[in-house]
Amino acid sequence: MQKQENNPIKINQYITDNKGHKIAAIIEIEELKRLKEIIEDFCDIMAFKGKKKESKEAFKIPVKKPKAFRIVKPIPGKGIPASELLIKDRRR
């Protein structure tokens, strides 16, 4: 990655709509190539920052010991047990 100059993009001419709002710009091909390099470098930096953040989180050691699972007692209910429903469904 090469160091970019702090020169603004040189615009030759603006294209405007009926109300005079700028909607496009005409630049030389060399400026377009320079702009493309700046964008690619920026994308590389952002991707690197994202991976750097992910790597820190991926190897994070928990400070507290996780809580054990609670023992849940089944609630007696009315109707057909789920095991019977599964067996009947598989027989069809």
C-alpha positions in Angstrom: 0.0 0.0 0.0 1.5 3.3 -1.1 1.1 6.5 0.8 -1.6 8.7 -0.7 -1.2 12.4 -1.3 -3.6 14.8 0.3 -4.5 16.4 -3.0 -8.2 16.7 -3.7 -9.6 15.2 -6.9 -9.3 17.6 -9.8 -12.7 18.1 -11.4 -12.8 19.5 -14.9 -16.5 20.2 -15.2 -19.7 19.5 -13.3 -22.9 18.3 -14.9 -26.1 19.8 -13.4 -29.8 19.1 -13.6 -32.5 21.6 -14.6 -32.4 23.3 -11.2 -28.6 23.7 -11.2 -27.9 20.9 -8.7 -24.6 19.1 -9.3 -25.4 15.5 -10.3 -22.1 14.4 -11.9 -18.5 15.4 -12.4 -16.0 15.0 -15.3 -12.5 14.1 -14.2 -9.4 13.0 -16.1 -8.6 9.3 -16.4 -5.5 9.7 -14.2 -7.7 11.2 -11.4 -10.1 8.2 -11.8 -7.2 5.8 -11.4 -6.0 7.7 -8.3 -9.5 7.7 -6.8 -9.7 3.9 -7.4 -6.5 3.3 -5.5 -7.6 5.5 -2.6 -10.9 3.5 -2.4 -9.0 0.2 -2.5 -6.6 1.2 0.2 -9.5 2.4 2.4 -11.3 -0.9 1.9 -8.1 -2.8 2.8 -7.8 -0.7 6.0 -11.4 -1.3 7.0 -11.1 -5.1 6.4 -8.0 -5.2 8.5 -9.7 -3.3 11.3 -12.6 -5.7 11.2 -10.4 -8.8 11.3 -8.3 -7.3 14.1 -11.5 -6.8 16.2 -12.8 -10.3 15.4 -9.5 -12.0 16.4 -9.6 -10.3 19.8 -13.2 -11.4 20.5 -12.6 -15.0 19.2 -9.9 -15.7 21.9 -11.6 -13.9 24.7 -11.4 -15.9 28.0 -14.5 -15.7 30.1 -14.0 -13.9 33.4 -16.8 -15.7 35.3 -17.5 -19.4 35.3 -20.7 -20.1 33.4 -23.7 -21.0 35.5 -24.8 -24.7 35.6 -28.0 -25.7 33.9 -31.1 -25.7 36.1 -32.9 -29.0 36.7 -36.4 -28.6 35.5 -39.1 -31.0 36.7 -41.8 -32.0 34.2 -45.2 -30.4 34.6 -48.0 -32.9 34.7 -50.6 -32.1 32.1 -53.6 -33.3 30.4 -53.7 -34.8 27.0 -51.5 -37.1 25.0 -47.8 -37.4 25.9 -45.4 -36.1 23.2 -43.8 -39.6 23.0 -47.1 -41.1 21.9 -47.7 -38.4 19.3 -44.3 -39.0 17.8 -44.9 -42.8 17.6 -48.3 -42.3 16.0 -46.9 -39.8 13.5 -44.1 -42.2 12.4 -46.5 -45.0 11.9 -48.3 -43.1 9.2 
